């Protein structure tokens, strides 16, 4: 994983987590932190099964902040049932105690869930067309060759099939997609089911100019391609 600019403080603090698991079930329960940095935390003994890139809420005392799931410990390892989170609003701190100042340290992540296609931060408009239903506008917050996360207030159930058009400057790339997970009131994670090679190439060229969340590839299901 390389070197961090924010050292971790080894501390067990009780927090409450809440959100939606990978089956679409709402959860709320107390867990303990394993370590904390200014913008992230490692939670231990997390029972809900969470999808990567899901946004969940944490409360500590009277403070409430939303975090994105960045890694999940593998079963059978020391990090089993651990979840690594990143504060999506770093200007808003959850904690009421001091943390180490920014500096380079040698923290190494022992176990992470991997994908093939890295996610890239962006802010692109997207047209979302439900098969046989309504159409919506949203904003793509992160994008890969196999899927994206769309910020939109209207919840769509996991498994819903969609036709999406992602604006890339003056052009648009189309794909058939499926809702992989949802964050009520915030957005949906999409997995591309079908996309033509020309449209995939448009996305690839666009991503070459963006900074990814992580350079390491991450595990994903390969999307089938439309024959042209």
BALOBA-1460 file (C-alpha; in Angstrom, 3 decimals):
// residues 228
<rec num="1" residu="x" x="0.000" y="0.000" z="0.000"/>
<rec num="2" residu="x" x="2.971" y="2.339" z="0.376"/>
<rec num="3" residu="x" x="3.383" y="5.025" z="3.029"/>
<rec num="4" residu="x" x="0.673" y="7.091" z="4.697"/>
<rec num="5" residu="x" x="0.747" y="10.822" z="5.375"/>
<rec num="6" residu="x" x="-1.540" y="10.414" z="8.406"/>
<rec num="7" residu="x" x="-0.253" y="8.181" z="11.229"/>
<rec num="8" residu="x" x="-2.695" y="5.886" z="12.966"/>
<rec num="9" residu="x" x="-3.403" y="6.031" z="16.707"/>
<rec num="10" residu="x" x="-3.968" y="2.594" z="18.235"/>
<rec num="11" residu="x" x="-7.063" y="3.181" z="20.344"/>
<rec num="12" residu="x" x="-10.296" y="1.283" z="21.097"/>
<rec num="13" residu="x" x="-13.234" y="3.698" z="21.101"/>
<rec num="14" residu="x" x="-16.907" y="2.601" z="21.047"/>
<rec num="15" residu="x" x="-18.854" y="3.977" z="18.065"/>
<rec num="16" residu="x" x="-22.194" y="3.229" z="16.468"/>
<rec num="17" residu="x" x="-22.300" y="2.376" z="12.773"/>
<rec num="18" residu="x" x="-25.421" y="2.513" z="10.623"/>
<rec num="19" residu="x" x="-26.302" y="2.106" z="6.962"/>
<rec num="20" residu="x" x="-27.195" y="-0.616" z="4.453"/>
<rec num="21" residu="x" x="-25.373" y="-3.942" z="4.064"/>
<rec num="22" residu="x" x="-24.663" y="-5.793" z="0.805"/>
<rec num="23" residu="x" x="-28.110" y="-7.442" z="0.945"/>
<rec num="24" residu="x" x="-29.865" y="-4.103" z="1.167"/>
<rec num="25" residu="x" x="-30.711" y="-4.574" z="4.859"/>
<rec num="26" residu="x" x="-30.539" y="-1.564" z="7.181"/>
<rec num="27" residu="x" x="-28.295" y="-2.029" z="10.217"/>
<rec num="28" residu="x" x="-27.275" y="-0.090" z="13.320"/>
<rec num="29" residu="x" x="-24.886" y="-1.488" z="15.927"/>
<rec num="30" residu="x" x="-22.023" y="-0.659" z="18.281"/>
<rec num="31" residu="x" x="-18.426" y="-1.603" z="17.405"/>
<rec num="32" residu="x" x="-14.924" y="-0.664" z="18.564"/>
<rec num="33" residu="x" x="-12.216" y="1.147" z="16.639"/>
<rec num="34" residu="x" x="-8.840" y="-0.585" z="16.289"/>
<rec num="35" residu="x" x="-6.970" y="2.519" z="15.193"/>
<rec num="36" residu="x" x="-7.799" y="6.064" z="14.070"/>
<rec num="37" residu="x" x="-6.211" y="8.707" z="11.851"/>
<rec num="38" residu="x" x="-7.397" y="12.212" z="11.068"/>
<rec num="39" residu="x" x="-9.410" y="11.057" z="8.030"/>
<rec num="40" residu="x" x="-9.899" y="7.344" z="8.565"/>
<rec num="41" residu="x" x="-10.430" y="4.505" z="10.992"/>
<rec num="42" residu="x" x="-10.120" y="0.738" z="11.253"/>
<rec num="43" residu="x" x="-13.155" y="-0.875" z="12.899"/>
<rec num="44" residu="x" x="-12.983" y="-4.289" z="14.565"/>
<rec num="45" residu="x" x="-15.596" y="-7.055" z="14.928"/>
<rec num="46" residu="x" x="-17.973" y="-5.628" z="12.301"/>
<rec num="47" residu="x" x="-20.820" y="-8.113" z="11.793"/>
<rec num="48" residu="x" x="-22.737" y="-6.571" z="8.830"/>
<rec num="49" residu="x" x="-21.330" y="-7.594" z="5.434"/>
<rec num="50" residu="x" x="-20.521" y="-4.326" z="3.681"/>
<rec num="51" residu="x" x="-19.728" y="-3.735" z="-0.001"/>
<rec num="52" residu="x" x="-16.621" y="-1.789" z="-0.959"/>
<rec num="53" residu="x" x="-17.262" y="1.925" z="-1.613"/>
<rec num="54" residu="x" x="-20.470" y="1.810" z="0.455"/>
<rec num="55" residu="x" x="-21.066" y="4.944" z="2.518"/>
<rec num="56" residu="x" x="-22.023" y="4.324" z="6.140"/>
<rec num="57" residu="x" x="-22.600" y="6.587" z="9.117"/>
<rec num="58" residu="x" x="-20.658" y="6.657" z="12.383"/>
<rec num="59" residu="x" x="-21.698" y="8.335" z="15.600"/>
<rec num="60" residu="x" x="-19.397" y="9.063" z="18.527"/>
<rec num="61" residu="x" x="-20.942" y="10.939" z="21.423"/>
<rec num="62" residu="x" x="-23.022" y="13.688" z="19.818"/>
<rec num="63" residu="x" x="-20.988" y="13.719" z="16.587"/>
<rec num="64" residu="x" x="-22.077" y="12.032" z="13.363"/>
<rec num="65" residu="x" x="-19.965" y="11.686" z="10.204"/>
<rec num="66" residu="x" x="-20.244" y="9.592" z="7.020"/>
<rec num="67" residu="x" x="-17.399" y="7.331" z="5.907"/>
<rec num="68" residu="x" x="-16.710" y="5.314" z="2.753"/>
<rec num="69" residu="x" x="-15.715" y="1.625" z="3.020"/>
<rec num="70" residu="x" x="-12.195" y="1.413" z="1.573"/>
<rec num="71" residu="x" x="-11.116" y="-2.125" z="2.495"/>
<rec num="72" residu="x" x="-12.501" y="-5.260" z="4.111"/>
<rec num="73" residu="x" x="-10.443" y="-7.803" z="6.048"/>
<rec num="74" residu="x" x="-10.310" y="-11.275" z="4.561"/>
<rec num="75" residu="x" x="-11.828" y="-14.204" z="6.496"/>
<rec num="76" residu="x" x="-9.267" y="-16.401" z="8.209"/>
<rec num="77" residu="x" x="-6.726" y="-13.586" z="8.644"/>
<rec num="78" residu="x" x="-5.948" y="-11.358" z="11.666"/>
<rec num="79" residu="x" x="-8.000" y="-8.636" z="9.938"/>
<rec num="80" residu="x" x="-11.147" y="-10.760" z="9.606"/>
<rec num="81" residu="x" x="-14.276" y="-8.701" z="10.410"/>
<rec num="82" residu="x" x="-12.206" y="-5.507" z="10.271"/>
<rec num="83" residu="x" x="-13.324" y="-2.664" z="7.989"/>
<rec num="84" residu="x" x="-11.251" y="0.316" z="6.879"/>
<rec num="85" residu="x" x="-13.119" y="3.594" z="6.457"/>
<rec num="86" residu="x" x="-12.339" y="6.999" z="4.937"/>
<rec num="87" residu="x" x="-14.064" y="10.202" z="6.089"/>
<rec num="88" residu="x" x="-15.909" y="11.645" z="3.054"/>
<rec num="89" residu="x" x="-16.102" y="15.071" z="4.739"/>
<rec num="90" residu="x" x="-12.603" y="15.439" z="6.263"/>
<rec num="91" residu="x" x="-13.300" y="19.007" z="7.328"/>
<rec num="92" residu="x" x="-15.765" y="17.525" z="9.853"/>
<rec num="93" residu="x" x="-14.017" y="15.481" z="12.542"/>
<rec num="94" residu="x" x="-15.828" y="12.747" z="14.437"/>
<rec num="95" residu="x" x="-13.450" y="12.677" z="17.383"/>
<rec num="96" residu="x" x="-13.102" y="14.865" z="20.483"/>
<rec num="97" residu="x" x="-9.536" y="13.841" z="21.367"/>
<rec num="98" residu="x" x="-6.163" y="14.760" z="19.816"/>
<rec num="99" residu="x" x="-4.707" y="12.709" z="16.974"/>
<rec num="100" residu="x" x="-1.119" y="12.554" z="15.669"/>
<rec num="101" residu="x" x="-0.206" y="15.413" z="13.314"/>
<rec num="102" residu="x" x="0.263" y="14.719" z="9.612"/>
<rec num="103" residu="x" x="3.547" y="12.926" z="8.939"/>
<rec num="104" residu="x" x="4.858" y="10.026" z="6.917"/>
<rec num="105" residu="x" x="4.741" y="6.674" z="8.666"/>
<rec num="106" residu="x" x="5.191" y="3.041" z="7.715"/>
<rec num="107" residu="x" x="1.678" y="1.723" z="8.264"/>
<rec num="108" residu="x" x="1.083" y="-1.329" z="6.056"/>
<rec num="109" residu="x" x="-2.361" y="-2.703" z="5.370"/>
<rec num="110" residu="x" x="-2.270" y="-6.418" z="6.142"/>
<rec num="111" residu="x" x="-5.372" y="-7.550" z="4.291"/>
<rec num="112" residu="x" x="-7.577" y="-5.832" z="1.761"/>
<rec num="113" residu="x" x="-10.320" y="-6.844" z="-0.619"/>
<rec num="114" residu="x" x="-9.091" y="-6.445" z="-4.200"/>
<rec num="115" residu="x" x="-10.698" y="-5.356" z="-7.454"/>
<rec num="116" residu="x" x="-9.472" y="-5.505" z="-11.036"/>
<rec num="117" residu="x" x="-10.388" y="-1.952" z="-12.002"/>
<rec num="118" residu="x" x="-9.282" y="1.005" z="-9.857"/>
<rec num="119" residu="x" x="-11.844" y="3.681" z="-9.024"/>
<rec num="120" residu="x" x="-11.209" y="7.272" z="-10.102"/>
<rec num="121" residu="x" x="-12.687" y="10.348" z="-8.439"/>
<rec num="122" residu="x" x="-14.708" y="12.567" z="-10.774"/>
<rec num="123" residu="x" x="-17.798" y="14.768" z="-10.978"/>
<rec num="124" residu="x" x="-19.605" y="13.827" z="-14.202"/>
<rec num="125" residu="x" x="-23.274" y="14.113" z="-15.077"/>
<rec num="126" residu="x" x="-25.081" y="10.846" z="-15.748"/>
<rec num="127" residu="x" x="-28.480" y="9.961" z="-17.217"/>
<rec num="128" residu="x" x="-30.112" y="7.023" z="-15.442"/>
<rec num="129" residu="x" x="-32.948" y="5.268" z="-17.288"/>
<rec num="130" residu="x" x="-34.803" y="2.496" z="-15.451"/>
<rec num="131" residu="x" x="-35.903" y="-0.288" z="-17.806"/>
<rec num="132" residu="x" x="-39.591" y="0.324" z="-18.467"/>
<rec num="133" residu="x" x="-39.676" y="3.094" z="-15.866"/>
<rec num="134" residu="x" x="-38.590" y="6.611" z="-14.994"/>
<rec num="135" residu="x" x="-35.414" y="8.521" z="-15.859"/>
<rec num="136" residu="x" x="-33.198" y="10.518" z="-13.512"/>
<rec num="137" residu="x" x="-30.118" y="12.719" z="-13.477"/>
<rec num="138" residu="x" x="-27.238" y="12.120" z="-11.111"/>
<rec num="139" residu="x" x="-23.533" y="12.799" z="-10.580"/>
<rec num="140" residu="x" x="-20.824" y="10.174" z="-10.966"/>
<rec num="141" residu="x" x="-18.581" y="10.511" z="-7.880"/>
<rec num="142" residu="x" x="-16.182" y="7.734" z="-8.855"/>
<rec num="143" residu="x" x="-15.740" y="5.742" z="-12.034"/>
<rec num="144" residu="x" x="-13.960" y="2.617" z="-13.257"/>
<rec num="145" residu="x" x="-14.096" y="0.483" z="-16.397"/>
<rec num="146" residu="x" x="-16.521" y="-1.893" z="-14.652"/>
<rec num="147" residu="x" x="-18.816" y="0.397" z="-12.678"/>
<rec num="148" residu="x" x="-19.403" y="3.690" z="-10.897"/>
<rec num="149" residu="x" x="-20.933" y="5.319" z="-7.836"/>
<rec num="150" residu="x" x="-23.780" y="7.739" z="-8.607"/>
<rec num="151" residu="x" x="-24.801" y="10.447" z="-6.177"/>
<rec num="152" residu="x" x="-28.604" y="10.833" z="-6.364"/>
<rec num="153" residu="x" x="-31.275" y="11.199" z="-3.670"/>
<rec num="154" residu="x" x="-33.732" y="8.731" z="-5.217"/>
<rec num="155" residu="x" x="-33.114" y="5.158" z="-3.969"/>
<rec num="156" residu="x" x="-33.095" y="2.306" z="-6.493"/>
<rec num="157" residu="x" x="-33.231" y="-1.268" z="-5.232"/>
<rec num="158" residu="x" x="-30.180" y="-3.529" z="-5.658"/>
<rec num="159" residu="x" x="-30.639" y="-5.682" z="-8.767"/>
<rec num="160" residu="x" x="-32.480" y="-2.960" z="-10.720"/>
<rec num="161" residu="x" x="-31.436" y="-2.959" z="-14.411"/>
<rec num="162" residu="x" x="-30.608" y="0.432" z="-15.926"/>
<rec num="163" residu="x" x="-29.438" y="2.126" z="-19.090"/>
<rec num="164" residu="x" x="-26.944" y="4.867" z="-18.211"/>
<rec num="165" residu="x" x="-25.305" y="7.616" z="-20.228"/>
<rec num="166" residu="x" x="-22.164" y="9.113" z="-18.663"/>
<rec num="167" residu="x" x="-21.122" y="12.535" z="-19.928"/>
<rec num="168" residu="x" x="-17.405" y="12.747" z="-20.665"/>
<rec num="169" residu="x" x="-16.874" y="16.335" z="-21.731"/>
<rec num="170" residu="x" x="-18.864" y="16.821" z="-24.946"/>
<rec num="171" residu="x" x="-19.398" y="13.093" z="-25.530"/>
<rec num="172" residu="x" x="-21.415" y="10.417" z="-23.776"/>
<rec num="173" residu="x" x="-20.678" y="6.756" z="-23.043"/>
<rec num="174" residu="x" x="-23.615" y="4.369" z="-22.752"/>
<rec num="175" residu="x" x="-23.803" y="1.164" z="-20.734"/>
<rec num="176" residu="x" x="-26.325" y="-1.323" z="-19.429"/>
<rec num="177" residu="x" x="-25.874" y="-1.487" z="-15.661"/>
<rec num="178" residu="x" x="-27.265" y="-3.052" z="-12.503"/>
<rec num="179" residu="x" x="-27.621" y="-1.517" z="-9.050"/>
<rec num="180" residu="x" x="-25.087" y="-3.315" z="-6.842"/>
<rec num="181" residu="x" x="-25.872" y="-1.448" z="-3.604"/>
<rec num="182" residu="x" x="-27.570" y="1.708" z="-2.369"/>
<rec num="183" residu="x" x="-27.058" y="4.338" z="0.314"/>
<rec num="184" residu="x" x="-30.500" y="5.775" z="1.095"/>
<rec num="185" residu="x" x="-30.642" y="9.500" z="0.399"/>
<rec num="186" residu="x" x="-27.101" y="9.572" z="-0.983"/>
<rec num="187" residu="x" x="-26.550" y="7.351" z="-3.994"/>
<rec num="188" residu="x" x="-26.170" y="3.968" z="-5.682"/>
<rec num="189" residu="x" x="-23.281" y="1.770" z="-6.735"/>
<rec num="190" residu="x" x="-23.547" y="0.439" z="-10.295"/>
<rec num="191" residu="x" x="-21.914" y="-2.526" z="-12.015"/>
<rec num="192" residu="x" x="-21.713" y="-2.388" z="-15.816"/>
<rec num="193" residu="x" x="-23.313" y="-5.441" z="-17.413"/>
<rec num="194" residu="x" x="-22.864" y="-4.529" z="-21.077"/>
<rec num="195" residu="x" x="-20.818" y="-1.811" z="-22.732"/>
<rec num="196" residu="x" x="-19.525" y="-1.526" z="-26.286"/>
<rec num="197" residu="x" x="-15.798" y="-1.336" z="-26.975"/>
<rec num="198" residu="x" x="-16.052" y="2.248" z="-28.370"/>
<rec num="199" residu="x" x="-17.848" y="3.399" z="-25.207"/>
<rec num="200" residu="x" x="-15.385" y="1.522" z="-22.978"/>
<rec num="201" residu="x" x="-12.526" y="3.193" z="-24.855"/>
<rec num="202" residu="x" x="-14.116" y="6.612" z="-24.209"/>
<rec num="203" residu="x" x="-14.136" y="5.883" z="-20.474"/>
<rec num="204" residu="x" x="-10.574" y="4.530" z="-20.586"/>
<rec num="205" residu="x" x="-9.261" y="7.688" z="-22.289"/>
<rec num="206" residu="x" x="-11.125" y="9.881" z="-19.789"/>
<rec num="207" residu="x" x="-9.742" y="7.965" z="-16.793"/>
<rec num="208" residu="x" x="-6.155" y="8.350" z="-18.007"/>
<rec num="209" residu="x" x="-6.320" y="12.008" z="-16.930"/>
<rec num="210" residu="x" x="-7.767" y="11.375" z="-13.462"/>
<rec num="211" residu="x" x="-6.260" y="10.417" z="-10.099"/>
<rec num="212" residu="x" x="-7.490" y="7.008" z="-8.838"/>
<rec num="213" residu="x" x="-8.518" y="6.156" z="-5.263"/>
<rec num="214" residu="x" x="-5.795" y="3.510" z="-5.300"/>
<rec num="215" residu="x" x="-3.241" y="2.353" z="-7.822"/>
<rec num="216" residu="x" x="-3.527" y="-1.315" z="-6.874"/>
<rec num="217" residu="x" x="-6.097" y="-3.260" z="-8.924"/>
<rec num="218" residu="x" x="-9.230" y="-4.341" z="-7.071"/>
<rec num="219" residu="x" x="-11.338" y="-7.476" z="-7.453"/>
<rec num="220" residu="x" x="-14.437" y="-7.232" z="-9.607"/>
<rec num="221" residu="x" x="-16.570" y="-9.403" z="-11.872"/>
<rec num="222" residu="x" x="-15.637" y="-8.957" z="-15.510"/>
<rec num="223" residu="x" x="-18.436" y="-7.286" z="-17.454"/>
<rec num="224" residu="x" x="-19.673" y="-8.992" z="-20.620"/>
<rec num="225" residu="x" x="-19.235" y="-6.946" z="-23.782"/>
<rec num="226" residu="x" x="-21.722" y="-6.130" z="-26.502"/>
<rec num="227" residu="x" x="-20.579" y="-7.446" z="-29.857"/>
<rec num="228" residu="x" x="-20.435" y="-4.700" z="-32.484"/>
